[in-house]
Amino acid sequence: MIANLTSELDFQAKALVVRAERQRLIASNIANADTPGYIGRDIDFKQAMGNAMGSAASSNALSPSASTSPNDGTSHARHIPLQSTLGSLSTDGSPALAYTLQTQPAMDGNSVDMDRERASFVDNAIHYEATLRFINGSAKTILSAIQGQ
Amino acid sequence: MSMFSIFNVSGSAISSQAQRLNVVASNLANADAVAGPDGKGYKARQVVFETVPMGSEASAGVKVSGIQESQEALKRVFNPSHPSADTDGYVTQSNVNPVEEMVNMISASRSYQNNVEVMNTAKTLLLKTLQMGQ
């Protein structure tokens, strides 16, 4: 019975952890926007959530539509594809991260696109806040159910 | 875990960008400096950034790994009336290019602002997290 009450809370809590992790990643990317040779990192939220929930959805989440790695960075049959395994937060909380691709190649090998990172940062912040509100809403719902008023 | 390390990451970036701004300031200040009697003029300096891991794989800070001097030739200006002019009438000046330095300055200040904004957002989110369930 109690599990029914808290299962949604559990889901939102995991989503919050993934969002916080992604926020940290994007902050690192923005911090390293001027570092030569730095390759941006990112996690695919869908897959990270799948891993966090321990469902089988994680294997097919790595479809070609995965937002962070449209083509593994390969342009030839003999290229070794870029590692695009993403966000397994389930076990020790340390995700396997993907690398962002260069949109506009830079002389110093830095792959951070500041426009994209700023957009992702704001997007992620809003999603984080939304998740927080969902948690607050669920908590209020549970409380009023307990009190029966 | 947790977003607290954003402050470390962005803080390291801010201090690195501030150092870059410092170097730009000293370059601009010495743009017209004249070489002394030994012929050694001021050479433009550049900071070199380096990624430094902070705790986990997910957080990567920045540090200034070194400061490099420009290897360009020093400027030589014909000015026989100058007290530091050599026998041919040339004065040796620093090799600072003010245009490059201004561009560098704008880039550094924008990066600084970006990181300040990141910290502000992280602070807002953490404050809201603290109020969870209220």
Boltz contact constraints between the chains, C-beta under 6 A:
constraints:
  - contact:
      token1: [A, 20]
      token2: [B, 3]
      max_distance: 6.0
  - contact:
      token1: [A, 23]
      token2: [B, 3]
      max_distance: 6.0
  - contact:
      token1: [A, 24]
      token2: [B, 3]
      max_distance: 6.0
  - contact:
      token1: [A, 24]
      token2: [B, 6]
      max_distance: 6.0
  - contact:
      token1: [A, 24]
      token2: [B, 58]
      max_distance: 6.0
  - contact:
      token1: [A, 24]
      token2: [B, 59]
      max_distance: 6.0
  - contact:
      token1: [A, 25]
      token2: [B, 58]
      max_distance: 6.0
  - contact:
      token1: [A, 27]
      token2: [B, 6]
      max_distance: 6.0
  - contact:
      token1: [A, 27]
      token2: [B, 9]
      max_distance: 6.0
  - contact:
      token1: [A, 27]
      token2: [B, 10]
      max_distance: 6.0
  - contact:
      token1: [A, 27]
      token2: [B, 118]
      max_distance: 6.0
  - contact:
      token1: [A, 28]
      token2: [B, 9]
      max_distance: 6.0
  - contact:
      token1: [A, 28]
      token2: [B, 59]
      max_distance: 6.0
  - contact:
      token1: [A, 28]
      token2: [B, 60]
      max_distance: 6.0
  - contact:
      token1: [A, 30]
      token2: [B, 114]
      max_distance: 6.0
  - contact:
      token1: [A, 30]
      token2: [B, 118]
      max_distance: 6.0
  - contact:
      token1: [A, 31]
      token2: [B, 9]
      max_distance: 6.0
  - contact:
      token1: [A, 31]
      token2: [B, 10]
      max_distance: 6.0
  - contact:
      token1: [A, 31]
      token2: [B, 13]
      max_distance: 6.0
  - contact:
      token1: [A, 31]
      token2: [B, 62]
      max_distance: 6.0
  - contact:
      token1: [A, 32]
      token2: [B, 51]
      max_distance: 6.0
  - contact:
      token1: [A, 32]
      token2: [B, 60]
      max_distance: 6.0
  - contact:
      token1: [A, 32]
      token2: [B, 62]
      max_distance: 6.0
  - contact:
      token1: [A, 33]
      token2: [B, 111]
      max_distance: 6.0
  - contact:
      token1: [A, 34]
      token2: [B, 49]
      max_distance: 6.0
  - contact:
      token1: [A, 34]
      token2: [B, 111]
      max_distance: 6.0
  - contact:
      token1: [A, 35]
      token2: [B, 49]
      max_distance: 6.0
  - contact:
      token1: [A, 35]
      token2: [B, 51]
      max_distance: 6.0
  - contact:
      token1: [A, 35]
      token2: [B, 62]
      max_distance: 6.0
  - contact:
      token1: [A, 38]
      token2: [B, 51]
      max_distance: 6.0
  - contact:
      token1: [A, 93]
      token2: [B, 1]
      max_distance: 6.0
  - contact:
      token1: [A, 94]
      token2: [B, 56]
      max_distance: 6.0
  - contact:
      token1: [A, 125]
      token2: [B, 121]
      max_distance: 6.0
  - contact:
      token1: [A, 128]
      token2: [B, 125]
      max_distance: 6.0
  - contact:
      token1: [A, 132]
      token2: [B, 128]
      max_distance: 6.0
  - contact:
      token1: [A, 139]
      token2: [B, 133]
      max_distance: 6.0
